[in-house]
Amino acid sequence: MSAPLNLSSLPRCARNDEGALPSRLRLKLQRADFALDVDLELPGQGITVLFGVSGSGKTSLLRCVAGLERTPGALVSIAGETWQDDAAGVYRPTWQRSLGYVFQEASLFEHLNVRGNLQFGLKRAKGADSSALSDAIDLLGIVALLERKTSQLSGGERQRVAIARALATQPRLLLLDEPLAALDHARRQDILPWLERLRDELKIPMLYVTHSSDEVARLADTLVVLDEGQVKACGPVDKVLVGLDMPVVLGDDAGALLSARIETRDERWHLARLAFNGGSLWVRDTALPLGRPVRVRVLARDVSIALDKPSHTSIQNLLPCVVQAIGPDAHASQTLIQLLCGESVLLARVTSRAVYELQLTPGLQVWAQVKSVALVE
């Protein structure tokens, strides 16, 4: 078996556009059950998702960045502004750090309506102006909620108000600690489009904590995988997800994330064809306009491998690929295969016996049979 793409050796995972300054985090914190020890350089814009199981150190990292945990020897530099550098004797307490913090539960004042909550947050922010609050209200679509009591808001609406309040202070960094964890599935689907809008329209960096692979696929620009306080992988989300060390963490949700666009549609069969750097895929038509960029998720369990181009098959998505690497899965009966399809990488989960019987080796040309494809936005 060949070595997988080495993504975990990329602690400097910044990928900046338009001259945005990166952020640098060097943190150590001893906990009872793990030691947080990270050294990261992160992009100056977009959403960086901190991903891992409960207890992996995600929230601890966020608290250190916010100054809620004092860590000796730390360096916290956000978009060129130093908040902590113990070597240089620099330390800013939380109230002097230009950040917005959104928790799992929206902490709104029950005696104030939505407008009162937003204005209270604005008053406490030095140098903030009302135009920033107006922009946040428009961005999160809450103008119709301004006169409501907080008790009349749904969970998703409360979180949108909490995010708007955080943005009104014009922070240099937005921290979101599992903001959807307390919501049911329907409310999560309500708020995800607004979080996507934040990602696409804001120029400030965001650190987003989750252990949901769905939120990773839908929101992340950069992905940092934590385990017992250590960084296991870091980089652009599409590249990290196809590393052969990551799927063991994701389990059944292991798979590839592709950037595509709506190319054509087949109105007779209610299908749309997506073009990506490796071919095209047919999906159910959801009436998105032609040319629209989309994210596509292809799970490893939905990809099988054939040595010759299949014929007389119900599977509509067949892609010529080359075996890039082969690695073990969580169970000895299964094997993970990295497939290079044009310029894109897919993952396939097959039995170890199939690898032996098909004599799969790196460099072998094969056909990927994609049984299911999901649009994630």
Order of alpha helices (4+ residues) and beta strands (2+ residues): beta-beta-beta-alpha-beta-beta-beta-beta-alpha-alpha-alpha-beta-alpha-beta-alpha-beta-beta-alpha-alpha-beta-beta-beta-beta-beta-beta-beta-beta-alpha-beta-beta
